[in-house]
Amino acid sequence: MEAAGGRYRGDSVRGRMEGQGSYTLPTGTEYRGALRDGMFDGEGELLFPNGGRYRAVWHRGVPVQGKYTFADGLEYKDKKWHYCDGYDRRFYTEICSGLKPAGISQLTNMDPPKKIPEGCYDCGDGFYNPETRVIVDYKLRFLRNAGMINFFCKVH
């Protein structure tokens, strides 16, 4: 557990995670819930640093039923998900709070939007700089190095 860079707090049997516990991965993502033989097993949730959460029923480390909720409360649906389709292009904050008057339209789900540094892209949890291939959070702190970047973005 700790050897892999994570932190565990909770029950254990023969040195393995067992029972109820909380395991924080090196990335800052935290699992809270049931564990068996060192694996997620039973009801539990992953809490992501960006505020999103994935609640699931796990079997031997694999989710068998679950739901992802974004930090703003939007719930992802894998079937018949009508968010941001061609028919309703409102941001989730606009769905919850209503549209702004003409001329003050939202350009992102975040309102007010973050100021994008010159030459960078907004990637949802921070800014991507294609010259350095680094992603920083909205306070310009290092988040991660970029691998293959596949996201919808806007450049400033």
C-alpha positions in Angstrom: 0.0 0.0 0.0 2.4 2.6 1.2 5.2 1.1 -0.9 3.2 2.1 -4.0 3.0 5.7 -2.8 -0.6 5.5 -1.4 -1.9 5.8 2.1 -4.4 3.5 3.8 -6.5 4.0 6.9 -8.8 1.2 8.0 -9.2 -2.4 8.8 -6.7 -5.1 7.8 -6.3 -8.9 8.0 -2.9 -10.5 7.6 -1.5 -7.2 6.4 -4.0 -6.7 3.6 -6.8 -4.2 3.3 -9.9 -5.8 4.5 -13.2 -4.5 5.9 -13.9 -0.7 5.8 -11.2 1.7 4.9 -9.9 4.7 3.0 -7.1 4.4 0.4 -5.5 7.5 -1.1 -3.6 6.9 -4.3 -0.5 8.9 -5.2 -2.6 11.0 -7.6 -4.8 12.3 -4.8 -7.8 10.1 -5.8 -9.3 8.5 -2.7 -11.3 5.3 -2.3 -13.7 5.0 0.6 -15.6 1.9 1.3 -15.5 -1.9 1.6 -12.4 -3.9 0.8 -11.6 -7.6 0.7 -8.3 -9.3 0.2 -6.6 -6.0 -0.7 -9.2 -5.1 -3.4 -12.2 -2.8 -3.6 -15.1 -5.2 -2.9 -18.7 -4.2 -2.0 -20.0 -0.6 -1.8 -17.5 2.2 -2.2 -16.7 5.4 -3.9 -13.7 7.0 -5.6 -13.3 10.7 -4.8 -11.3 12.6 -7.4 -9.2 15.7 -6.8 -11.3 17.7 -9.2 -14.4 17.1 -7.0 -16.0 14.3 -9.1 -17.0 11.0 -7.5 -17.7 7.5 -8.7 -20.0 5.5 -6.5 -20.1 1.8 -7.3 -20.5 -1.7 -6.2 -17.2 -3.5 -6.7 -16.3 -7.2 -7.1 -12.7 -8.2 -6.7 -11.5 -4.7 -7.7 -13.8 -4.3 -10.7 -16.9 -2.0 -10.6 -20.0 -4.0 -11.5 -22.5 -1.1 -11.1 -21.7 2.5 -10.6 -22.5 6.2 -11.3 -20.1 9.1 -11.9 -21.1 12.5 -10.6 -19.2 15.6 -11.8 -18.0 18.2 -9.2 -20.9 20.5 -10.2 -23.5 17.8 -9.5 -24.1 16.7 -13.1 -24.6 12.9 -13.2 -23.2 11.0 -16.1 -25.5 8.5 -17.9 -24.0 6.0 -20.3 -27.3 5.6 -22.2 -29.7 8.3 -23.3 -27.5 11.1 -21.9 -28.8 14.3 -23.3 -26.3 16.7 -21.8 -24.6 18.9 -24.4 -26.1 17.0 -27.4 -27.2 18.8 -30.6 -30.7 19.6 -29.1 -29.8 21.3 -25.8 -26.4 23.0 -25.8 -26.7 24.7 -22.4 -24.0 24.2 -19.8 -25.0 22.4 -16.7 -24.7 25.6 -14.6 -27.2 27.2 -17.1 -29.6 24.3 -16.7 -29.5 24.7 -12.9 -29.4 28.5 -12.8 -31.0 29.6 -16.0 -29.7 31.5 -19.1 -28.1 34.9 -18.8 -29.4 37.9 -20.8 -28.4 38.4 -24.4 -24.8 39.7 -24.6 -23.7 38.1 -21.4 -23.6 34.5 -22.6 -21.5 31.9 -20.9 -18.5 30.5 -22.8 -17.7 27.7 -20.4 -19.5 25.7 -17.7 -17.5 27.7 -15.1 -19.0 31.1 -14.5 -17.2 33.4 -14.4 -14.7 31.6 -16.7 -11.0 31.3 -15.8 -8.6 33.6 -17.7 -6.7 31.3 -20.0 -2.9 32.0 -20.2 -1.7 33.1 -23.7 -1.1 30.0 -26.0 -2.7 27.6 -23.5 -5.8 25.4 -23.6 -8.5 25.0 -20.9 -8.8 21.3 -20.3 -11.5 21.2 -17.6 -9.3 20.8 -14.5 -6.6 23.3 -15.5 -4.6 24.7 -18.4 -2.5 22.7 -21.0 0.6 24.4 -22.3 1.6 22.7 -25.6 5.1 24.1 -25.5 6.0 22.5 -22.1 3.4 19.7 -22.5 2.4 20.3 -18.9 -1.0 20.7 -17.3 -1.3 23.1 -14.3 -4.4 23.7 -12.2 -6.3 26.9 -12.2 -3.9 28.3 -9.6 -1.1 27.4 -11.9 0.2 24.6 -9.8 1.6 21.5 -11.5 -1.0 18.7 -12.1 0.5 16.3 -14.6 2.6 15.9 -17.7 0.6 15.5 -20.8 0.3 12.2 -22.7 -2.0 12.0 -25.6 -4.3 15.0 -25.2 -7.8 14.2 -26.4 -10.3 16.8 -25.2 -12.4 19.5 -26.5 -10.7 22.8 -25.7 -10.5 26.4 -26.6 -7.3 28.4 -27.1 -6.8 32.0 -26.1 
